[in-house]
């Protein structure tokens, strides 16, 4: 074998490496290292071999390398403590084997890309065409200042185009960066690993080759790797293949784990062999374009609205052109008769025609640009998504922001959402006595019973402990809050030595926690005595474990039969703890012969009957203090809250009452509290009849949750669901809400919004934000419609009446595009308010423009039309102004009306439009910019220098604009019927 093709180690010498070996000694003759090529930077294996191991499932090569232990040795990984974890080692592995990232087709695009894209927009292209048409007047003989006007009109359109392109490019560039940041954050899943002997959580992007990763049910495999140890591990590889069968992974037949596979059962540790683009999943992702241009439902509705406005504006353009034509070709004959007469074309006739076309086109384009409306919707969504991150809401799908406004029912889990998820063992019963009473005389507690309880706590778990940074007995416990509470209790109260237990006992078979049966089991044997019987331990929901028991241990370690009377006593103990809001967990034990244990292992099913009860634990998980108020706000907003939990009925009832989900008297109402099994066994018709009345679904499984969501959807409800490991339910709901702290990677990937802090009040905030986004878009539409209607009607009436357009092309573009865009930006910054939670949910099919909005739009538009037309026809004589200065007065009044109307648009129904306005400094800042720009336009630009306004005319403009405020307040006193959807 040549040096440059060497596999870094003489593989045939590794065949006899024991599986327990962590790092073969260099002096061992059975391991002969080969000269290490420079490109591998000291590692005894190269990336090609590592890639082929998993992608080709090459068991033969793996055996030649000495199995997983041999690969770990080549990667300088300690099977117990992982890689050493130093910064130098971390960077060395990244340089040699790459980082756990992949380059998607969708990247952060440059600013120049969005500039080019903006220039390709057909609205911009039409405006440029209008500018060129206007500048054609430069080549026509100047008559009465036409040359100057052509230069100004063409130049002003070019300036408007540049401003629009800059505005669009900056906005889209910012939006792209924000979405990219949100995308990276949403993919930044925390992974459990061990480095330097310390178990810790790191970002999935920081996983390197050689890392040892902990996997449990619901996790997503972060990279390609090899199975180290674990039990009952099954994965779903449907993300990489069409085959959806659950694949069992074990050390002998199939130790290969592929990136992106989902763990659907069991737990394990894996050795990472390939990351990022070196994995098959990473290579596939490199070829997939993520630049999806999928429109949200609201964007589709806004586009439809914009094109409807465009059609009306096209009709107005035709009218203007017809009017322009007839005014240029009609007149009086010598006898005073009006008619159409042919005449010689004058030099400035082409210029006048061009002016008419440009003015008409400017009205159409500036008042009905679909791209402008869509841009505002995208801007509002992006801004809201960024703000929601500050409120612990990570939006994975923008459409979810819109859907939250329509939510009528929230199905929430209990643990960690309604409660603090800070669990602590409050009570523990030995037999029929609480441990506190028995502990007064420690000698009365049987050492054998303590040993059995410790076995059930420490070994019947897929979690564990590591030495180091913990303050508790030198250990740090990992896993679910329930597991950590039990392990911590055992360490404190029973002086549990977890490492000693693991050294003394070997785990033969594990039956992992089943969400349907609410229990888990383990079969173990004593390593010191192979002739002893095997121990089967069960742990789970107290009433379910109790049903499997036929006897129990008392505190002295004596076994007693459990007859009907004794069983009722235990049921009473469980019910008392549950009524106090405690989660009840029971431990049971069974001795089986080695022969029987071998049969159980082959059947992959542990003994489930004739068990002996070891004890009962009552675990406290306090409710969040702020949850009750949040639930009240949701109820006031017309949103029903349903709690779905795995706890028993008594515990669920106590928590639901404390949180306000069950009001006084509701708990006695038939069907308000139901067990998942009962609901599941109903027919579809019965479920549809009862689902509305259910407030609490106890002892539920993921299937029960799915059935409830499906029934609610069939009844026309819009449903949001929170979940930890309920990927199917999260996908089924209209909005899936995964939990950021305790939710699994698969659940987060299936959800629309991640609740970063697992808090129910954050779910209520998501509801408020959803309504805020929709409300802000409605505010902008009302604001824009007012400008559109006023602009079109004023120009149409003035053109028909006087054959002149009161607003020039530049002024039209200024009002509709610059002032309009800034107004939209100001309204997009409106934060969610408590008023939004005083209304009922907005249905997904309800009209985007409500009757209330039409009332406000027509009132403001008619006011502006009336005042400005009066100024058009009577302004010169009334104020003693010249024609030019009167035109300036009209334009300035019109712009200030729009600026003042921003405040009217803030409140669609409330009369006080200034409420909390001082809290929104962004809106005030943007309005200030709009006023400043208008002052600069009027006072300093050359086009307006000859007709600048004095203090009196400025005051007149402000008074006219301010008149929109009392008009807005008065019109809101008029009630209007709701339009049908």
TAUR-V608037 format. One record per residue. RES is the residue in one letter. PSI is psi in whole degrees, -180 to 180 (* if undefined). D_LAST is the distance of its C-alpha to the last C-alpha in Angstrom with 2 decimals. Layout:
res-><RES RES>
psi-><PSI PSI>
d_last-><D_LAST D_LAST>
//
This chain:
res-><X X X X X X X X X X X X X X X X X X X X X X X X X X X X X X X X X X X X X X X X X X X X X X X X X X X X X X X X X X X X X X X X X X X X X X X X X X X X X X X X X X X X X X X X X X X X X X X X X X X X X X X X X X X X X X X X X X X X X X X X X X X X X X X X X X X X X X X X X X X X X X X X X X X X X X X X X X X X X X X X X X X X X X X X X X X X X X X X X X X X X X X X X X X X X X X X X X X X X X X X X X X X X X X X X X X X X X X X X X X X X X X X X X X X X X X X X X X X X X X X X X X X X X X X X X X X X X X X X X X X X X X X X X X X X X X X X X X X X X X X X X X X X X X X X X X X X X X X X X X X X X X X X X X X X X X X X X X X X X X X X X X X X X X X X X X X X X X X X X X X X X X X X X X X X X X X X X X X X X X X X X X X X X X X X X X X X X X X X X X X X X X X X X X X X X X X X X X X X X X X X X X X X X X X X X X X X X X X X X X X X X X X X X X X X X X X X X X X X X X X X X X X X X X X X X X X X X X X X X X X X X X X X X X X X X X X X X X X X X X X X X X X X X X X X X X X X X X X X X X X X X X X X X X X X X X X X X X X X X X X X X X X X X X X X X X X X X X X X X X X X X X X X X X X X X X X X X X X X X X X X X X X X X X X X X X X X X X X X X X X X X X X X X X X X X X X X X X X X X X X X X X X X X X X X X X X X X X X X X X X X X X X X X X X X X X X X X X X X X X X X X X X X X X X X X X X X X X X X X X X X X X X X X X X X X X X X X X X X X X X X X X X X X X X X X X X X X X X X X X X X X X X X X X X X X X X X X X X X X X X X X X X X X X X X X X X X X X X X X X X X X X X X X X X X X X X X X X X X X X X X X X X X X X X X X X X X X X X X X X X X X X X X X X X X X X X X X X X X X X X X X X X X X X X X X X X X X X X X X X X X X X X X X X X X X X X X X X X X X X X X X X X X X X X X X X X X X X X X X X X X X X X X X X X X X X X X X X X X X X X X X X X X X X X X X X X X X X X X X X X X X X X X X X X X X X X X X X X X X X X X X X X X X X X X X X X X X X X X X X X X X X X X X X X X X X X X X X X X X X X X X X X X X X X X X X X X X X X X X X X X>
psi-><129 157 -40 -11 10 145 17 -15 147 97 -30 -14 -6 3 -31 16 125 150 -16 -7 131 -50 107 142 143 -24 -11 123 -17 -6 111 99 148 158 131 121 152 -35 -16 0 39 -13 150 18 149 169 -33 -46 -42 -41 -46 -30 -48 -44 -36 -2 54 87 -36 -48 -38 -41 -38 -32 -3 23 -165 -35 -38 -41 -40 -40 -43 -31 6 44 130 126 -20 -38 -2 -162 166 -22 6 160 -38 -44 -40 -47 -36 -43 -37 -41 -43 -46 -5 170 162 57 164 150 112 161 -33 110 173 111 154 164 -37 -32 -44 -28 -47 -40 -38 -40 -23 -12 135 -27 -44 -40 -40 -41 -40 -38 -39 -40 -42 -41 -42 -40 -15 -24 -19 -33 -2 145 132 123 111 40 14 -34 -46 -43 -39 -43 -45 -47 -47 -44 -40 -36 -41 -43 -43 -40 -46 -42 -44 -43 -44 -44 -47 -43 -45 -45 -46 -37 -45 -42 -42 -42 -41 -43 -36 -41 -44 -37 -43 -38 -42 -27 -5 76 143 134 140 124 176 127 135 28 0 125 136 167 134 167 147 -27 -17 3 134 163 133 -16 149 120 139 131 143 173 130 -11 160 130 121 -17 174 144 -173 142 125 -61 163 -172 140 34 125 140 155 118 25 -20 -20 -16 160 -19 119 12 145 124 127 135 128 178 -30 -59 -39 83 13 130 124 144 142 -7 148 130 116 -5 148 -172 159 172 143 150 121 128 -26 144 162 -131 -7 -10 159 -38 -42 -40 -38 -40 -29 -27 -9 130 129 4 70 135 31 130 145 161 -39 -38 -37 -39 -39 -39 -43 -42 -44 -41 -29 -42 -38 -39 -42 -41 -35 -40 -40 -40 -43 -44 -45 -42 -40 -45 -43 -39 -49 -33 -25 -13 14 155 -174 138 -176 -26 3 6 137 136 180 122 141 145 168 141 130 164 -34 4 -46 -39 -43 -39 -44 -43 -41 -44 -46 -45 -45 -44 -37 -39 -47 -49 -44 -26 -12 55 109 -37 -36 -44 -44 -37 -40 -40 -47 -41 -44 -44 -46 -44 -43 -41 -38 -44 -33 -30 -37 -22 22 33 112 108 122 -27 117 -32 -23 -32 -41 -43 -30 -24 -25 0 128 -20 134 119 111 145 167 -57 123 -20 -56 -24 170 -15 30 82 147 136 116 -43 148 127 127 112 -126 23 139 146 -28 -38 -40 -34 -15 -22 88 -30 -18 -13 124 127 -35 -40 -41 -42 -41 -40 -42 -38 -46 -32 -48 -33 -23 63 147 7 -160 -158 158 152 151 -114 -2 152 -5 106 27 10 153 122 143 159 -161 157 -36 -46 -45 -37 -43 -42 -42 -42 -46 -38 -39 -49 -36 5 46 134 96 -40 -39 -41 -42 -32 -32 -24 144 140 123 -40 144 130 101 163 130 117 -19 -44 -11 43 163 156 161 147 127 164 154 124 -28 -20 99 -12 -12 157 161 152 128 124 138 147 139 -159 130 -48 -28 -40 -39 -38 -19 -5 145 -4 174 157 137 180 -26 -4 7 141 130 142 147 93 -175 -41 -43 -39 -39 -35 -44 -40 -37 -41 -46 -44 -37 -42 -41 -39 -27 3 14 143 126 124 134 151 135 160 152 133 133 154 162 -35 -43 -37 -37 -40 -39 -39 -39 -38 -12 44 125 164 129 9 163 41 166 124 128 -40 169 132 136 114 127 136 95 149 151 137 -29 -2 -41 -43 -40 -39 -40 -41 -41 -41 -40 -28 6 22 126 142 126 125 125 118 159 -7 166 174 -43 -45 -45 -41 -45 -44 -41 -39 -43 -34 -10 5 -38 119 169 126 -24 -34 -21 -9 134 129 0 -31 130 149 149 -39 -39 -46 -40 -35 -8 157 167 -42 -42 -39 -40 -33 -32 -16 -33 -32 -16 125 -31 127 106 163 46 154 169 -32 -42 -41 -42 -43 -40 -45 -42 -41 -43 -39 -39 -27 7 8 149 117 135 140 134 144 158 -47 40 66 -40 -41 -41 -35 -34 -36 159 -38 120 128 105 159 130 -33 -52 -1 146 164 -38 -41 -43 -38 -29 -11 168 -35 137 124 98 -39 8 16 137 -33 -28 -34 -42 -35 -36 -39 -44 -40 -39 -42 -35 -44 -48 -42 -39 -37 -39 -39 -44 -42 -42 -43 -46 -38 -37 -46 -45 -52 -45 -43 -48 -48 -44 -48 -38 -49 -45 -39 -44 -38 -45 -1 22 150 119 -27 125 172 -47 -40 -40 -46 -39 -48 -50 -32 -48 -58 -40 -44 -43 -38 -41 -42 -40 -43 -27 -20 0 124 164 141 165 -23 -30 -26 8 -4 163 160 147 120 149 -21 6 155 139 -38 110 170 -32 -42 -42 -39 -47 -42 -50 -38 -49 -41 -44 -38 -48 -43 -47 -49 -45 -33 -35 -43 -35 -42 -31 0 -41 -47 -36 -44 -4 41 159 166 -42 -44 -33 -38 -39 -40 -42 -49 -46 -42 -41 -44 -46 -32 -41 -40 -44 -29 -17 -41 -38 -37 -17 -37 114 -28 -33 143 -36 96 -5 5 127 15 -31 -18 -19 81 -23 -43 -45 -38 -42 -41 -40 -40 -41 -44 -42 -44 -38 -39 -44 -42 -43 -40 -23 -23 142 -38 -31 4 -32 -11 41 156 149 -178 -37 -48 -35 -44 -37 -44 -43 -40 -41 -45 -42 -23 -18 -23 -52 -34 -45 -40 -41 -44 -24 -7 -14 119 142 146 150 140 145 146 *>
d_last-><77.42 77.20 76.39 73.28 71.82 72.82 70.23 71.50 73.12 75.42 72.94 75.47 77.03 73.82 73.77 75.49 73.44 72.48 68.76 69.48 71.03 69.13 71.41 74.49 77.63 79.04 82.45 81.26 82.83 79.99 77.65 78.89 76.74 76.83 76.95 73.49 72.16 71.09 67.49 66.71 67.85 69.79 67.56 69.25 66.47 64.41 60.69 61.19 62.65 59.97 57.22 58.88 59.35 55.67 54.28 57.09 57.52 61.21 62.95 66.35 66.16 64.79 67.81 70.16 68.74 69.55 66.16 63.59 66.44 68.06 64.89 64.47 68.09 67.51 64.53 66.57 64.22 65.54 63.97 63.98 63.22 61.33 62.13 64.01 60.95 62.75 61.13 63.76 63.16 59.39 59.73 62.39 60.13 57.27 59.65 61.15 58.18 55.16 52.19 49.32 46.81 45.79 44.79 41.35 40.44 37.91 40.13 39.86 39.99 42.21 41.21 42.74 40.38 37.35 39.30 39.94 36.35 35.23 37.73 36.37 32.93 32.55 31.49 34.75 36.69 35.50 36.41 39.81 40.24 39.55 42.12 44.66 44.11 44.65 47.79 49.14 50.04 52.72 54.72 54.55 57.28 56.42 56.02 55.27 53.94 51.58 52.93 51.97 48.46 47.93 49.16 46.92 43.73 44.41 45.49 42.54 40.13 42.16 42.00 38.23 38.02 40.25 38.25 34.97 36.66 38.13 34.89 33.02 35.98 36.50 32.85 32.59 36.03 35.17 31.96 33.97 36.61 34.24 32.49 35.98 37.14 34.24 34.90 38.56 37.93 35.62 38.39 41.10 41.67 44.63 47.36 50.24 53.60 57.23 59.35 62.82 62.77 59.75 56.42 53.61 50.05 49.49 46.77 46.30 47.27 50.66 51.70 54.87 57.07 59.35 56.92 56.70 53.10 52.05 49.37 47.60 44.82 41.50 43.21 42.94 46.33 46.74 49.39 51.79 54.51 56.86 56.73 59.27 58.96 56.46 55.47 53.11 51.25 48.65 46.31 43.35 43.98 40.86 39.98 43.10 43.41 41.49 43.64 41.75 44.81 45.93 49.13 51.88 53.69 57.23 60.41 62.36 60.29 57.21 57.38 54.99 51.71 49.38 47.06 43.35 44.24 42.54 44.76 43.50 46.63 49.80 51.13 53.63 55.20 55.14 57.31 55.40 56.99 54.54 51.76 49.21 49.77 52.74 50.51 48.99 45.50 46.26 47.54 44.42 42.18 44.24 43.21 39.48 37.33 34.99 33.58 30.18 27.74 24.72 21.60 19.25 15.53 14.96 17.83 16.43 13.21 15.60 17.95 15.53 14.85 18.63 19.56 17.46 19.45 22.56 22.28 22.23 25.12 27.01 26.92 28.30 31.02 32.11 32.39 34.41 36.72 37.32 38.09 40.32 42.16 42.89 43.97 46.51 47.82 47.98 50.58 53.21 56.24 59.66 59.04 55.83 53.48 50.25 49.73 49.25 52.56 53.72 55.52 56.91 54.55 55.14 55.44 52.32 50.09 48.90 48.16 46.12 44.16 43.54 42.46 39.96 38.50 38.42 36.81 34.09 33.48 33.42 30.66 28.53 29.27 29.11 25.84 23.79 25.09 22.60 25.26 25.35 21.69 22.02 25.28 23.80 21.24 24.23 26.36 24.04 23.75 27.51 28.47 26.42 27.97 31.38 30.89 29.63 32.95 34.72 32.75 33.94 30.75 31.46 28.38 29.20 25.88 23.87 20.52 21.28 21.04 17.36 16.72 18.67 15.99 13.94 17.14 17.30 20.83 23.88 26.78 29.81 33.43 36.17 39.05 38.90 35.33 35.79 39.55 41.86 43.10 46.62 48.24 51.70 53.79 54.25 56.20 58.22 59.89 63.07 63.50 62.64 63.65 61.76 63.39 64.04 66.49 68.15 68.42 70.86 73.42 72.60 75.41 73.60 70.83 71.95 72.17 71.23 68.04 67.21 67.87 65.55 62.75 63.22 63.07 59.76 58.29 59.68 59.69 56.71 54.28 52.81 53.12 56.33 58.27 60.08 63.02 62.69 60.31 59.44 60.95 61.17 64.42 64.46 61.34 57.71 55.44 52.43 49.53 46.89 47.22 48.43 51.12 52.22 52.48 54.71 56.83 57.33 58.31 60.78 62.30 62.77 63.70 65.42 66.77 65.17 66.62 63.93 66.02 68.92 66.77 65.46 69.05 70.35 67.71 66.17 62.75 63.04 59.53 56.16 53.32 50.48 47.92 45.64 42.21 42.16 45.68 45.63 49.17 51.45 55.08 58.10 61.57 64.40 68.16 70.92 72.35 75.76 76.35 75.18 76.64 74.37 71.51 68.04 65.49 61.97 59.61 56.16 53.73 50.28 48.28 50.95 50.22 49.93 53.18 54.84 54.06 56.02 59.08 62.10 64.16 64.02 66.28 67.49 68.38 71.89 70.71 71.63 69.55 68.55 66.97 63.49 63.65 60.98 62.02 62.13 58.75 57.27 58.81 57.16 53.79 54.30 55.13 51.97 49.84 51.46 50.73 47.15 46.57 47.77 45.02 47.43 46.72 49.48 51.23 54.22 57.06 59.07 62.05 64.00 67.27 67.56 70.46 70.44 70.50 67.51 65.73 66.36 64.74 61.69 61.33 61.53 58.89 56.76 56.25 57.97 59.50 56.88 59.01 62.02 61.28 62.87 60.69 61.75 59.65 56.31 54.59 52.09 50.06 48.41 45.25 44.29 40.71 39.44 39.89 36.60 34.41 34.12 32.65 30.13 29.08 28.71 26.45 24.16 24.13 23.35 20.35 18.97 20.35 22.74 25.99 27.93 31.43 32.81 36.52 39.68 41.67 42.77 41.11 43.38 42.93 39.16 39.06 41.27 39.24 35.88 37.35 38.84 35.57 33.56 31.44 33.24 33.57 36.55 36.46 33.85 36.69 38.02 34.76 35.04 33.16 32.34 34.98 35.64 37.77 36.41 38.84 37.76 34.07 35.09 37.18 34.48 32.98 29.38 28.45 30.36 28.83 25.28 26.46 28.18 26.25 24.06 27.30 29.16 29.76 32.77 33.70 37.41 39.84 37.02 37.41 35.09 34.37 33.27 30.92 29.49 29.08 27.23 24.73 24.19 23.70 21.18 19.13 19.43 18.08 14.83 16.33 16.35 20.12 22.66 26.29 29.54 32.61 36.18 36.94 33.93 33.00 31.34 29.18 28.26 27.18 25.25 23.14 20.08 22.37 26.11 28.25 31.95 34.78 36.88 40.18 40.44 37.86 39.45 39.23 37.41 34.76 34.27 34.01 31.32 29.22 26.60 27.97 31.53 32.28 35.59 37.15 35.81 34.76 31.86 31.46 30.72 27.86 26.48 27.04 25.04 22.07 22.72 23.14 19.87 18.07 20.59 19.97 16.24 17.15 20.00 18.07 15.71 19.04 20.49 17.71 18.12 21.85 21.92 19.82 22.31 25.18 23.81 23.20 26.47 28.45 27.46 27.92 31.17 32.74 31.67 33.03 36.14 36.89 36.67 38.69 41.33 41.09 40.83 38.15 38.19 36.94 38.94 37.76 38.79 37.10 33.79 34.00 35.07 32.20 29.33 30.63 33.00 31.67 28.04 28.79 30.78 28.11 25.62 28.33 28.90 25.30 25.19 28.12 26.43 27.21 25.13 25.73 25.88 23.22 20.56 21.62 21.09 17.30 15.22 13.95 10.86 8.93 9.53 6.21 4.66 5.40 9.14 10.25 9.42 11.10 13.96 14.56 14.72 17.10 19.23 19.33 20.37 22.89 24.55 24.51 26.01 28.58 29.63 29.77 31.81 34.25 34.85 35.38 37.87 39.62 39.61 41.31 43.28 43.60 46.96 48.68 47.11 47.94 50.89 49.51 50.26 47.66 47.41 47.08 44.50 42.39 42.78 41.72 38.51 37.74 38.62 36.62 33.54 33.91 34.57 31.50 29.39 31.43 31.06 27.32 27.10 27.84 25.22 22.56 23.83 22.17 18.77 19.42 23.08 25.82 28.37 27.46 30.79 30.44 31.81 32.07 35.67 34.66 32.85 35.94 34.26 31.93 34.98 36.99 34.57 34.28 38.09 38.34 36.13 38.43 41.51 40.48 39.85 43.27 44.90 43.23 44.49 47.87 49.24 48.01 50.45 48.02 47.34 50.90 52.02 49.30 48.83 47.69 49.93 49.12 48.23 45.68 44.20 43.92 42.27 39.64 38.95 38.79 36.26 34.07 34.49 33.31 29.73 29.96 30.68 28.18 25.47 26.73 26.94 23.50 22.00 23.66 21.33 18.42 15.21 12.41 9.02 6.46 3.80 0.00>
//
